[in-house]
Amino acid sequence: MTIQQSVVADTVSAHSANGLIKGYFNAFQSLDLETNNGPLSALVGLHNDNGPDSTKARLYTTNGYVA
């Protein structure tokens, strides 16, 4: 499976097994990208409207690279 997109949302979550996650990801609350046996290539934008909570990001891969 390959996930390749441009996404803008409050909360972004993409998980893939044996495939690539690639694209532009913009999040206002949280971003979670995870692959197993596949690379992760992302341009990330984290945006916050000066609210009390920070925007969080998690990029994780097993047996792949993060770029």
N, C-alpha and C positions, 0 to 999 in steps of 0.2 A: 504494500500500500504506500502511496505517496500523497502527502498533504502539501500542497503548494498554493498559497493564497496571499491576499492582502486583506487584513482584518482590522477594523476599528470597533472597539466595544468597551463597556465598563469592565467586564470580566472575560478573559480569553483563556481557553483551555484546549489543548490539542495533544493527543497521545497516539503513538503509532508503534506497532510491532513489525519489525523487519522492513521498515520503509523510511523514507526521507521526510522530514518536516522542513520546509523552506518557504520563506516569504517575508513580508512586512507585517509586523504585529504592533498595534498601538492599543494600550490598555489604560483605563482611568482608575481602576481599583486593583486588579491583580492579573498577572500573566503566568500561565503554567504550561510549559512545553516539555514533553517527555518522549524519548524514543528508546526502543530496545532493538539492538542490532541494526541501527540505521543512523545516518548522520543528521545533525541539526544545524541548519544554516538560517539565521534570522537577523533581520534588522529590527531593532526593538525601540519603541517609543513609550516611555512611561510618563503619564500626565497626571497632575494633581491640581485640584482647584483650591489649594491652601486649606483643605479640610483638616480635621484632627487626625485622620489616619493616613499613613504614607502608602504610596502605590508599591506593591510588592511584585517581584519577578522570581520565577524558578525555572531554570533551564537545566535539564538533566538527560543524560544518555548513558546507555550501557553498550559497550563495544562499538561506539561510533565517535565521531568528532563533533565538536561544537565550534562553529565559526560565525 
